[in-house]
């Protein structure tokens, strides 16, 4: 990966995936758990793939996965399965990831 900014988006994506997986291990029966897990995994995987080949295509996939993860996360929060503190930490990180990905794609 080219520079420190690229590493920050990957670090943020890995943090989100790890946090969601820890949450799901402790909270069996979470609404949309399988979809939440898959979309969270997809974010860092697509970022890594994007810096290997076809950069913007995979960064777009990562952005879409971030938005999908945020929606599943919101649904779990609305169902009172995620406490406010954890919900907002993950939500804000996902919003930041989308912004970082948009910035990386704009630089082409």
Secondary structure, DSSP 8 states (H G I E B T S, - for coil): --SHHHHHHHHHHHHHHHHHHHHHHHSTT-TTHHHHHHHHHHHHHHHHHHTTSSHHHHHHHHHHHHHHHHHHHHHHHHTT-S-HHHHHHHHHHHHHHHHHHHHHHHT-
